[in-house]
Amino acid sequence: MTILTLVRHGETEWNSGGRIQGSTDIPLNDTGRGQARELAERLATEYAGREVVIVSSDLSRAAETADVIAAALGTTVSRRMPGLQERSYGDAEGLDVATFYETYGPWHAADVPNAETWPAVRERALVALAEVVADTPEGVDVIAVAHGALIREVIMFATDGAFPREGERLPNCSATTFRLDGDVWEMRAYAGVAS
C-alpha cells in the first residue's frame, strides 16, 4: 500500500497570463515560489514523522516546486522524470486560452496539430508513477510534482471519470492524494475547484 500525492507546480508567468505552456519549459514566477513555500509548510506538517520519496517532472517549474517541498521535508528530490512532463500541446503552445478556443474549439475535444493525444498522456503518467511506486519501499509515501493536464488524466483514471467534474480545475500548487493498493486506486483528498 502506498500513499501518493500528486502536486501541480506553482504559478509561472504563462499561467498568470493565461497562456498554454505544455512542454515549453517556463520557470516559476515569484507568486509560484510563494505558493510552493506555502504548500511545502503544509506538507511538512502533514508528513512529519513519515518517510517520503519526492519525484518530479524534469520541467523547471515542477522541479523547482519539488525542490522547495523537499527542503521543507528535510530531504531531496530523488528523480526528475520526463514521464511526468505536461502534455505537449503542439501548435497551441504559447497561445492564450481565448485564441486556443477560437482556433481549436473546446479544450478536451480540440484536435491540435502536433499535440500529444490524451490517451498517450495518461499512459505515460501511469507508467512513470507505477515505476516510482514499484521502486519505493513498502510504507514509504510518494509525492510527485507534475502538471495540470497530466494530473487530471490520472484523476480521471483513478475515479473512472467521476473527477474532475465539469468546470473544475486544479489550481497551481494544489495537492491530490491517493491510496494505492496493488492495482486499486482510492482518491483520499481532491484539489479541484470551480473554474
PyMOL CGO cylinders between C-alpha atoms (Angstrom):
from pymol import cmd
from pymol.cgo import CYLINDER

trace = [
    CYLINDER, 0.00, 0.00, 0.00, 1.31, 3.43, -0.96, 0.3, 1, 1, 1, 1, 1, 1,
    CYLINDER, 1.31, 3.43, -0.96, 0.06, 6.94, -0.31, 0.3, 1, 1, 1, 1, 1, 1,
    CYLINDER, 0.06, 6.94, -0.31, 0.68, 9.00, -3.46, 0.3, 1, 1, 1, 1, 1, 1,
    CYLINDER, 0.68, 9.00, -3.46, 0.24, 12.78, -3.52, 0.3, 1, 1, 1, 1, 1, 1,
    CYLINDER, 0.24, 12.78, -3.52, 0.23, 14.50, -6.90, 0.3, 1, 1, 1, 1, 1, 1,
    CYLINDER, 0.23, 14.50, -6.90, 1.17, 18.17, -6.73, 0.3, 1, 1, 1, 1, 1, 1,
    CYLINDER, 1.17, 18.17, -6.73, 0.69, 20.67, -9.52, 0.3, 1, 1, 1, 1, 1, 1,
    CYLINDER, 0.69, 20.67, -9.52, 3.63, 23.06, -9.86, 0.3, 1, 1, 1, 1, 1, 1,
    CYLINDER, 3.63, 23.06, -9.86, 3.50, 26.71, -8.76, 0.3, 1, 1, 1, 1, 1, 1,
    CYLINDER, 3.50, 26.71, -8.76, 2.47, 29.59, -10.98, 0.3, 1, 1, 1, 1, 1, 1,
    CYLINDER, 2.47, 29.59, -10.98, 4.51, 30.81, -13.95, 0.3, 1, 1, 1, 1, 1, 1,
    CYLINDER, 4.51, 30.81, -13.95, 4.22, 33.99, -16.00, 0.3, 1, 1, 1, 1, 1, 1,
    CYLINDER, 4.22, 33.99, -16.00, 2.43, 31.97, -18.67, 0.3, 1, 1, 1, 1, 1, 1,
    CYLINDER, 2.43, 31.97, -18.67, -0.09, 30.67, -16.10, 0.3, 1, 1, 1, 1, 1, 1,
    CYLINDER, -0.09, 30.67, -16.10, -0.63, 34.23, -14.91, 0.3, 1, 1, 1, 1, 1, 1,
    CYLINDER, -0.63, 34.23, -14.91, -1.13, 35.44, -18.48, 0.3, 1, 1, 1, 1, 1, 1,
    CYLINDER, -1.13, 35.44, -18.48, -3.46, 32.59, -19.47, 0.3, 1, 1, 1, 1, 1, 1,
    CYLINDER, -3.46, 32.59, -19.47, -1.03, 31.08, -21.99, 0.3, 1, 1, 1, 1, 1, 1,
    CYLINDER, -1.03, 31.08, -21.99, -0.72, 27.41, -22.80, 0.3, 1, 1, 1, 1, 1, 1,
    CYLINDER, -0.72, 27.41, -22.80, 2.64, 26.03, -21.67, 0.3, 1, 1, 1, 1, 1, 1,
    CYLINDER, 2.64, 26.03, -21.67, 2.57, 22.33, -22.42, 0.3, 1, 1, 1, 1, 1, 1,
    CYLINDER, 2.57, 22.33, -22.42, 6.12, 21.03, -22.78, 0.3, 1, 1, 1, 1, 1, 1,
    CYLINDER, 6.12, 21.03, -22.78, 7.57, 24.54, -23.11, 0.3, 1, 1, 1, 1, 1, 1,
    CYLINDER, 7.57, 24.54, -23.11, 9.91, 24.96, -20.15, 0.3, 1, 1, 1, 1, 1, 1,
    CYLINDER, 9.91, 24.96, -20.15, 8.68, 28.08, -18.35, 0.3, 1, 1, 1, 1, 1, 1,
    CYLINDER, 8.68, 28.08, -18.35, 10.09, 28.75, -14.83, 0.3, 1, 1, 1, 1, 1, 1,
    CYLINDER, 10.09, 28.75, -14.83, 8.13, 29.67, -11.72, 0.3, 1, 1, 1, 1, 1, 1,
    CYLINDER, 8.13, 29.67, -11.72, 7.41, 33.35, -11.11, 0.3, 1, 1, 1, 1, 1, 1,
    CYLINDER, 7.41, 33.35, -11.11, 7.59, 34.95, -7.65, 0.3, 1, 1, 1, 1, 1, 1,
    CYLINDER, 7.59, 34.95, -7.65, 3.96, 34.07, -6.94, 0.3, 1, 1, 1, 1, 1, 1,
    CYLINDER, 3.96, 34.07, -6.94, 4.68, 30.45, -7.84, 0.3, 1, 1, 1, 1, 1, 1,
    CYLINDER, 4.68, 30.45, -7.84, 7.66, 30.36, -5.49, 0.3, 1, 1, 1, 1, 1, 1,
    CYLINDER, 7.66, 30.36, -5.49, 5.45, 31.72, -2.69, 0.3, 1, 1, 1, 1, 1, 1,
    CYLINDER, 5.45, 31.72, -2.69, 2.80, 29.09, -3.46, 0.3, 1, 1, 1, 1, 1, 1,
    CYLINDER, 2.80, 29.09, -3.46, 5.46, 26.38, -3.32, 0.3, 1, 1, 1, 1, 1, 1,
    CYLINDER, 5.46, 26.38, -3.32, 6.69, 27.60, 0.08, 0.3, 1, 1, 1, 1, 1, 1,
    CYLINDER, 6.69, 27.60, 0.08, 3.12, 27.68, 1.47, 0.3, 1, 1, 1, 1, 1, 1,
    CYLINDER, 3.12, 27.68, 1.47, 2.38, 24.16, 0.24, 0.3, 1, 1, 1, 1, 1, 1,
    CYLINDER, 2.38, 24.16, 0.24, 5.76, 22.93, 1.50, 0.3, 1, 1, 1, 1, 1, 1,
    CYLINDER, 5.76, 22.93, 1.50, 4.96, 24.18, 5.01, 0.3, 1, 1, 1, 1, 1, 1,
    CYLINDER, 4.96, 24.18, 5.01, 1.62, 22.38, 4.97, 0.3, 1, 1, 1, 1, 1, 1,
    CYLINDER, 1.62, 22.38, 4.97, 3.16, 19.15, 3.66, 0.3, 1, 1, 1, 1, 1, 1,
    CYLINDER, 3.16, 19.15, 3.66, 5.98, 19.33, 6.21, 0.3, 1, 1, 1, 1, 1, 1,
    CYLINDER, 5.98, 19.33, 6.21, 3.34, 19.28, 8.95, 0.3, 1, 1, 1, 1, 1, 1,
    CYLINDER, 3.34, 19.28, 8.95, 1.26, 16.59, 7.25, 0.3, 1, 1, 1, 1, 1, 1,
    CYLINDER, 1.26, 16.59, 7.25, 4.26, 14.33, 6.59, 0.3, 1, 1, 1, 1, 1, 1,
    CYLINDER, 4.26, 14.33, 6.59, 6.03, 14.89, 9.94, 0.3, 1, 1, 1, 1, 1, 1,
    CYLINDER, 6.03, 14.89, 9.94, 7.46, 11.59, 11.13, 0.3, 1, 1, 1, 1, 1, 1,
    CYLINDER, 7.46, 11.59, 11.13, 6.66, 9.78, 7.87, 0.3, 1, 1, 1, 1, 1, 1,
    CYLINDER, 6.66, 9.78, 7.87, 9.14, 8.60, 5.27, 0.3, 1, 1, 1, 1, 1, 1,
    CYLINDER, 9.14, 8.60, 5.27, 8.58, 10.10, 1.85, 0.3, 1, 1, 1, 1, 1, 1,
    CYLINDER, 8.58, 10.10, 1.85, 10.10, 9.88, -1.62, 0.3, 1, 1, 1, 1, 1, 1,
    CYLINDER, 10.10, 9.88, -1.62, 9.79, 13.00, -3.78, 0.3, 1, 1, 1, 1, 1, 1,
    CYLINDER, 9.79, 13.00, -3.78, 9.95, 12.93, -7.59, 0.3, 1, 1, 1, 1, 1, 1,
    CYLINDER, 9.95, 12.93, -7.59, 9.10, 15.49, -10.22, 0.3, 1, 1, 1, 1, 1, 1,
    CYLINDER, 9.10, 15.49, -10.22, 8.77, 16.24, -13.87, 0.3, 1, 1, 1, 1, 1, 1,
    CYLINDER, 8.77, 16.24, -13.87, 12.05, 17.42, -15.36, 0.3, 1, 1, 1, 1, 1, 1,
    CYLINDER, 12.05, 17.42, -15.36, 10.50, 20.72, -16.50, 0.3, 1, 1, 1, 1, 1, 1,
    CYLINDER, 10.50, 20.72, -16.50, 11.85, 23.59, -14.37, 0.3, 1, 1, 1, 1, 1, 1,
    CYLINDER, 11.85, 23.59, -14.37, 8.51, 24.76, -12.94, 0.3, 1, 1, 1, 1, 1, 1,
    CYLINDER, 8.51, 24.76, -12.94, 7.83, 21.32, -11.44, 0.3, 1, 1, 1, 1, 1, 1,
    CYLINDER, 7.83, 21.32, -11.44, 11.46, 20.69, -10.50, 0.3, 1, 1, 1, 1, 1, 1,
    CYLINDER, 11.46, 20.69, -10.50, 11.73, 23.95, -8.55, 0.3, 1, 1, 1, 1, 1, 1,
    CYLINDER, 11.73, 23.95, -8.55, 8.41, 23.33, -6.79, 0.3, 1, 1, 1, 1, 1, 1,
    CYLINDER, 8.41, 23.33, -6.79, 9.63, 19.86, -5.81, 0.3, 1, 1, 1, 1, 1, 1,
    CYLINDER, 9.63, 19.86, -5.81, 12.93, 21.26, -4.51, 0.3, 1, 1, 1, 1, 1, 1,
    CYLINDER, 12.93, 21.26, -4.51, 11.08, 23.67, -2.22, 0.3, 1, 1, 1, 1, 1, 1,
    CYLINDER, 11.08, 23.67, -2.22, 8.87, 20.85, -0.89, 0.3, 1, 1, 1, 1, 1, 1,
    CYLINDER, 8.87, 20.85, -0.89, 11.84, 18.52, -0.40, 0.3, 1, 1, 1, 1, 1, 1,
    CYLINDER, 11.84, 18.52, -0.40, 13.79, 21.15, 1.55, 0.3, 1, 1, 1, 1, 1, 1,
    CYLINDER, 13.79, 21.15, 1.55, 10.83, 21.68, 3.89, 0.3, 1, 1, 1, 1, 1, 1,
    CYLINDER, 10.83, 21.68, 3.89, 10.59, 17.92, 4.46, 0.3, 1, 1, 1, 1, 1, 1,
    CYLINDER, 10.59, 17.92, 4.46, 14.34, 17.63, 5.09, 0.3, 1, 1, 1, 1, 1, 1,
    CYLINDER, 14.34, 17.63, 5.09, 15.07, 15.51, 2.05, 0.3, 1, 1, 1, 1, 1, 1,
    CYLINDER, 15.07, 15.51, 2.05, 15.96, 15.84, -1.64, 0.3, 1, 1, 1, 1, 1, 1,
    CYLINDER, 15.96, 15.84, -1.64, 14.19, 15.05, -4.90, 0.3, 1, 1, 1, 1, 1, 1,
    CYLINDER, 14.19, 15.05, -4.90, 15.14, 11.52, -5.86, 0.3, 1, 1, 1, 1, 1, 1,
    CYLINDER, 15.14, 11.52, -5.86, 14.26, 11.64, -9.58, 0.3, 1, 1, 1, 1, 1, 1,
    CYLINDER, 14.26, 11.64, -9.58, 13.39, 14.08, -12.38, 0.3, 1, 1, 1, 1, 1, 1,
    CYLINDER, 13.39, 14.08, -12.38, 11.15, 12.15, -14.73, 0.3, 1, 1, 1, 1, 1, 1,
    CYLINDER, 11.15, 12.15, -14.73, 10.31, 13.06, -18.35, 0.3, 1, 1, 1, 1, 1, 1,
    CYLINDER, 10.31, 13.06, -18.35, 7.30, 10.73, -17.96, 0.3, 1, 1, 1, 1, 1, 1,
    CYLINDER, 7.30, 10.73, -17.96, 5.74, 13.31, -15.61, 0.3, 1, 1, 1, 1, 1, 1,
    CYLINDER, 5.74, 13.31, -15.61, 6.04, 16.23, -18.06, 0.3, 1, 1, 1, 1, 1, 1,
    CYLINDER, 6.04, 16.23, -18.06, 2.98, 18.21, -19.09, 0.3, 1, 1, 1, 1, 1, 1,
    CYLINDER, 2.98, 18.21, -19.09, 1.09, 17.24, -22.21, 0.3, 1, 1, 1, 1, 1, 1,
    CYLINDER, 1.09, 17.24, -22.21, 2.71, 18.62, -25.33, 0.3, 1, 1, 1, 1, 1, 1,
    CYLINDER, 2.71, 18.62, -25.33, 0.14, 20.93, -26.91, 0.3, 1, 1, 1, 1, 1, 1,
    CYLINDER, 0.14, 20.93, -26.91, 1.95, 21.05, -30.25, 0.3, 1, 1, 1, 1, 1, 1,
    CYLINDER, 1.95, 21.05, -30.25, 0.97, 24.06, -32.35, 0.3, 1, 1, 1, 1, 1, 1,
    CYLINDER, 0.97, 24.06, -32.35, -1.08, 25.53, -29.48, 0.3, 1, 1, 1, 1, 1, 1,
    CYLINDER, -1.08, 25.53, -29.48, 1.85, 26.12, -27.10, 0.3, 1, 1, 1, 1, 1, 1,
    CYLINDER, 1.85, 26.12, -27.10, 2.20, 29.79, -26.28, 0.3, 1, 1, 1, 1, 1, 1,
    CYLINDER, 2.20, 29.79, -26.28, -1.36, 30.68, -27.32, 0.3, 1, 1, 1, 1, 1, 1,
    CYLINDER, -1.36, 30.68, -27.32, -3.66, 32.42, -24.89, 0.3, 1, 1, 1, 1, 1, 1,
    CYLINDER, -3.66, 32.42, -24.89, -6.76, 30.50, -23.89, 0.3, 1, 1, 1, 1, 1, 1,
    CYLINDER, -6.76, 30.50, -23.89, -9.18, 32.64, -25.93, 0.3, 1, 1, 1, 1, 1, 1,
    CYLINDER, -9.18, 32.64, -25.93, -7.14, 32.15, -29.10, 0.3, 1, 1, 1, 1, 1, 1,
    CYLINDER, -7.14, 32.15, -29.10, -6.96, 28.42, -28.41, 0.3, 1, 1, 1, 1, 1, 1,
    CYLINDER, -6.96, 28.42, -28.41, -10.77, 28.17, -28.20, 0.3, 1, 1, 1, 1, 1, 1,
    CYLINDER, -10.77, 28.17, -28.20, -11.25, 30.31, -31.32, 0.3, 1, 1, 1, 1, 1, 1,
    CYLINDER, -11.25, 30.31, -31.32, -8.77, 28.19, -33.26, 0.3, 1, 1, 1, 1, 1, 1,
    CYLINDER, -8.77, 28.19, -33.26, -9.35, 24.66, -31.96, 0.3, 1, 1, 1, 1, 1, 1,
    CYLINDER, -9.35, 24.66, -31.96, -12.63, 24.63, -30.03, 0.3, 1, 1, 1, 1, 1, 1,
    CYLINDER, -12.63, 24.63, -30.03, -13.37, 23.08, -26.61, 0.3, 1, 1, 1, 1, 1, 1,
    CYLINDER, -13.37, 23.08, -26.61, -10.35, 22.07, -24.56, 0.3, 1, 1, 1, 1, 1, 1,
    CYLINDER, -10.35, 22.07, -24.56, -10.78, 18.29, -24.28, 0.3, 1, 1, 1, 1, 1, 1,
    CYLINDER, -10.78, 18.29, -24.28, -12.24, 17.83, -27.76, 0.3, 1, 1, 1, 1, 1, 1,
    CYLINDER, -12.24, 17.83, -27.76, -9.70, 20.01, -29.58, 0.3, 1, 1, 1, 1, 1, 1,
    CYLINDER, -9.70, 20.01, -29.58, -7.68, 18.40, -32.36, 0.3, 1, 1, 1, 1, 1, 1,
    CYLINDER, -7.68, 18.40, -32.36, -4.43, 20.37, -32.21, 0.3, 1, 1, 1, 1, 1, 1,
    CYLINDER, -4.43, 20.37, -32.21, -1.76, 19.65, -34.82, 0.3, 1, 1, 1, 1, 1, 1,
    CYLINDER, -1.76, 19.65, -34.82, 1.36, 18.00, -33.34, 0.3, 1, 1, 1, 1, 1, 1,
    CYLINDER, 1.36, 18.00, -33.34, -0.19, 17.72, -29.85, 0.3, 1, 1, 1, 1, 1, 1,
    CYLINDER, -0.19, 17.72, -29.85, 0.22, 14.62, -27.71, 0.3, 1, 1, 1, 1, 1, 1,
    CYLINDER, 0.22, 14.62, -27.71, -3.01, 12.63, -27.51, 0.3, 1, 1, 1, 1, 1, 1,
    CYLINDER, -3.01, 12.63, -27.51, -4.89, 12.37, -24.20, 0.3, 1, 1, 1, 1, 1, 1,
    CYLINDER, -4.89, 12.37, -24.20, -4.55, 8.56, -24.08, 0.3, 1, 1, 1, 1, 1, 1,
    CYLINDER, -4.55, 8.56, -24.08, -0.77, 8.91, -24.59, 0.3, 1, 1, 1, 1, 1, 1,
    CYLINDER, -0.77, 8.91, -24.59, -0.56, 11.42, -21.71, 0.3, 1, 1, 1, 1, 1, 1,
    CYLINDER, -0.56, 11.42, -21.71, -2.47, 9.08, -19.41, 0.3, 1, 1, 1, 1, 1, 1,
    CYLINDER, -2.47, 9.08, -19.41, -0.39, 6.04, -20.35, 0.3, 1, 1, 1, 1, 1, 1,
    CYLINDER, -0.39, 6.04, -20.35, 2.90, 7.93, -19.92, 0.3, 1, 1, 1, 1, 1, 1,
    CYLINDER, 2.90, 7.93, -19.92, 1.83, 9.22, -16.50, 0.3, 1, 1, 1, 1, 1, 1,
    CYLINDER, 1.83, 9.22, -16.50, 0.65, 5.84, -15.25, 0.3, 1, 1, 1, 1, 1, 1,
    CYLINDER, 0.65, 5.84, -15.25, 3.85, 4.11, -16.40, 0.3, 1, 1, 1, 1, 1, 1,
    CYLINDER, 3.85, 4.11, -16.40, 6.04, 6.74, -14.67, 0.3, 1, 1, 1, 1, 1, 1,
    CYLINDER, 6.04, 6.74, -14.67, 4.02, 6.58, -11.44, 0.3, 1, 1, 1, 1, 1, 1,
    CYLINDER, 4.02, 6.58, -11.44, 3.98, 2.77, -11.43, 0.3, 1, 1, 1, 1, 1, 1,
    CYLINDER, 3.98, 2.77, -11.43, 7.76, 2.80, -11.78, 0.3, 1, 1, 1, 1, 1, 1,
    CYLINDER, 7.76, 2.80, -11.78, 8.15, 5.14, -8.80, 0.3, 1, 1, 1, 1, 1, 1,
    CYLINDER, 8.15, 5.14, -8.80, 5.74, 3.16, -6.63, 0.3, 1, 1, 1, 1, 1, 1,
    CYLINDER, 5.74, 3.16, -6.63, 7.45, -0.15, -7.56, 0.3, 1, 1, 1, 1, 1, 1,
    CYLINDER, 7.45, -0.15, -7.56, 10.84, 1.31, -6.58, 0.3, 1, 1, 1, 1, 1, 1,
    CYLINDER, 10.84, 1.31, -6.58, 9.56, 2.72, -3.27, 0.3, 1, 1, 1, 1, 1, 1,
    CYLINDER, 9.56, 2.72, -3.27, 9.76, 0.53, -0.16, 0.3, 1, 1, 1, 1, 1, 1,
    CYLINDER, 9.76, 0.53, -0.16, 6.50, -0.57, 1.46, 0.3, 1, 1, 1, 1, 1, 1,
    CYLINDER, 6.50, -0.57, 1.46, 5.22, 2.01, 3.94, 0.3, 1, 1, 1, 1, 1, 1,
    CYLINDER, 5.22, 2.01, 3.94, 7.04, 4.95, 2.32, 0.3, 1, 1, 1, 1, 1, 1,
    CYLINDER, 7.04, 4.95, 2.32, 4.83, 7.69, 0.85, 0.3, 1, 1, 1, 1, 1, 1,
    CYLINDER, 4.83, 7.69, 0.85, 5.38, 9.32, -2.56, 0.3, 1, 1, 1, 1, 1, 1,
    CYLINDER, 5.38, 9.32, -2.56, 4.99, 12.97, -3.55, 0.3, 1, 1, 1, 1, 1, 1,
    CYLINDER, 4.99, 12.97, -3.55, 5.13, 13.54, -7.31, 0.3, 1, 1, 1, 1, 1, 1,
    CYLINDER, 5.13, 13.54, -7.31, 5.25, 17.11, -8.61, 0.3, 1, 1, 1, 1, 1, 1,
    CYLINDER, 5.25, 17.11, -8.61, 3.85, 17.37, -12.11, 0.3, 1, 1, 1, 1, 1, 1,
    CYLINDER, 3.85, 17.37, -12.11, 1.41, 19.36, -14.28, 0.3, 1, 1, 1, 1, 1, 1,
    CYLINDER, 1.41, 19.36, -14.28, -2.29, 20.08, -14.51, 0.3, 1, 1, 1, 1, 1, 1,
    CYLINDER, -2.29, 20.08, -14.51, -3.33, 18.14, -17.62, 0.3, 1, 1, 1, 1, 1, 1,
    CYLINDER, -3.33, 18.14, -17.62, -1.27, 15.11, -16.62, 0.3, 1, 1, 1, 1, 1, 1,
    CYLINDER, -1.27, 15.11, -16.62, -2.71, 15.09, -13.09, 0.3, 1, 1, 1, 1, 1, 1,
    CYLINDER, -2.71, 15.09, -13.09, -6.25, 15.44, -14.50, 0.3, 1, 1, 1, 1, 1, 1,
    CYLINDER, -6.25, 15.44, -14.50, -5.68, 12.33, -16.61, 0.3, 1, 1, 1, 1, 1, 1,
    CYLINDER, -5.68, 12.33, -16.61, -4.51, 10.37, -13.56, 0.3, 1, 1, 1, 1, 1, 1,
    CYLINDER, -4.51, 10.37, -13.56, -7.53, 11.56, -11.56, 0.3, 1, 1, 1, 1, 1, 1,
    CYLINDER, -7.53, 11.56, -11.56, -9.89, 10.54, -14.37, 0.3, 1, 1, 1, 1, 1, 1,
    CYLINDER, -9.89, 10.54, -14.37, -8.26, 7.11, -14.49, 0.3, 1, 1, 1, 1, 1, 1,
    CYLINDER, -8.26, 7.11, -14.49, -8.36, 6.64, -10.71, 0.3, 1, 1, 1, 1, 1, 1,
    CYLINDER, -8.36, 6.64, -10.71, -12.01, 7.71, -10.38, 0.3, 1, 1, 1, 1, 1, 1,
    CYLINDER, -12.01, 7.71, -10.38, -13.29, 6.09, -13.58, 0.3, 1, 1, 1, 1, 1, 1,
    CYLINDER, -13.29, 6.09, -13.58, -14.12, 9.54, -14.95, 0.3, 1, 1, 1, 1, 1, 1,
    CYLINDER, -14.12, 9.54, -14.95, -16.08, 10.82, -11.93, 0.3, 1, 1, 1, 1, 1, 1,
    CYLINDER, -16.08, 10.82, -11.93, -13.48, 13.56, -11.28, 0.3, 1, 1, 1, 1, 1, 1,
    CYLINDER, -13.48, 13.56, -11.28, -12.57, 16.22, -12.16, 0.3, 1, 1, 1, 1, 1, 1,
    CYLINDER, -12.57, 16.22, -12.16, -16.16, 17.32, -12.56, 0.3, 1, 1, 1, 1, 1, 1,
    CYLINDER, -16.16, 17.32, -12.56, -17.10, 19.53, -15.48, 0.3, 1, 1, 1, 1, 1, 1,
    CYLINDER, -17.10, 19.53, -15.48, -15.95, 23.10, -14.92, 0.3, 1, 1, 1, 1, 1, 1,
    CYLINDER, -15.95, 23.10, -14.92, -13.35, 22.21, -12.29, 0.3, 1, 1, 1, 1, 1, 1,
    CYLINDER, -13.35, 22.21, -12.29, -9.65, 22.99, -12.48, 0.3, 1, 1, 1, 1, 1, 1,
    CYLINDER, -9.65, 22.99, -12.48, -6.59, 22.12, -10.43, 0.3, 1, 1, 1, 1, 1, 1,
    CYLINDER, -6.59, 22.12, -10.43, -5.01, 25.30, -9.04, 0.3, 1, 1, 1, 1, 1, 1,
    CYLINDER, -5.01, 25.30, -9.04, -1.28, 25.87, -9.01, 0.3, 1, 1, 1, 1, 1, 1,
    CYLINDER, -1.28, 25.87, -9.01, 0.33, 24.10, -6.03, 0.3, 1, 1, 1, 1, 1, 1,
    CYLINDER, 0.33, 24.10, -6.03, -2.76, 22.01, -5.38, 0.3, 1, 1, 1, 1, 1, 1,
    CYLINDER, -2.76, 22.01, -5.38, -2.31, 18.51, -3.99, 0.3, 1, 1, 1, 1, 1, 1,
    CYLINDER, -2.31, 18.51, -3.99, -4.47, 15.45, -4.71, 0.3, 1, 1, 1, 1, 1, 1,
    CYLINDER, -4.47, 15.45, -4.71, -3.84, 12.30, -2.68, 0.3, 1, 1, 1, 1, 1, 1,
    CYLINDER, -3.84, 12.30, -2.68, -4.47, 8.64, -3.48, 0.3, 1, 1, 1, 1, 1, 1,
    CYLINDER, -4.47, 8.64, -3.48, -4.11, 5.36, -1.65, 0.3, 1, 1, 1, 1, 1, 1,
    CYLINDER, -4.11, 5.36, -1.65, -2.74, 2.69, -3.97, 0.3, 1, 1, 1, 1, 1, 1,
    CYLINDER, -2.74, 2.69, -3.97, -3.12, -0.96, -3.07, 0.3, 1, 1, 1, 1, 1, 1,
    CYLINDER, -3.12, -0.96, -3.07, -1.89, -3.07, -5.96, 0.3, 1, 1, 1, 1, 1, 1,
    CYLINDER, -1.89, -3.07, -5.96, -3.97, -2.01, -8.95, 0.3, 1, 1, 1, 1, 1, 1,
    CYLINDER, -3.97, -2.01, -8.95, -6.66, -0.38, -6.80, 0.3, 1, 1, 1, 1, 1, 1,
    CYLINDER, -6.66, -0.38, -6.80, -6.67, 3.44, -6.62, 0.3, 1, 1, 1, 1, 1, 1,
    CYLINDER, -6.67, 3.44, -6.62, -8.64, 5.29, -3.97, 0.3, 1, 1, 1, 1, 1, 1,
    CYLINDER, -8.64, 5.29, -3.97, -8.74, 9.10, -4.07, 0.3, 1, 1, 1, 1, 1, 1,
    CYLINDER, -8.74, 9.10, -4.07, -8.41, 10.39, -0.49, 0.3, 1, 1, 1, 1, 1, 1,
    CYLINDER, -8.41, 10.39, -0.49, -8.05, 14.15, -0.99, 0.3, 1, 1, 1, 1, 1, 1,
    CYLINDER, -8.05, 14.15, -0.99, -9.13, 16.10, -4.07, 0.3, 1, 1, 1, 1, 1, 1,
    CYLINDER, -9.13, 16.10, -4.07, -7.90, 19.55, -5.02, 0.3, 1, 1, 1, 1, 1, 1,
    CYLINDER, -7.90, 19.55, -5.02, -10.27, 20.53, -7.83, 0.3, 1, 1, 1, 1, 1, 1,
    CYLINDER, -10.27, 20.53, -7.83, -12.06, 23.86, -7.61, 0.3, 1, 1, 1, 1, 1, 1,
    CYLINDER, -12.06, 23.86, -7.61, -14.72, 25.53, -9.77, 0.3, 1, 1, 1, 1, 1, 1,
    CYLINDER, -14.72, 25.53, -9.77, -13.29, 27.49, -12.66, 0.3, 1, 1, 1, 1, 1, 1,
]
cmd.load_cgo(trace, "trace")
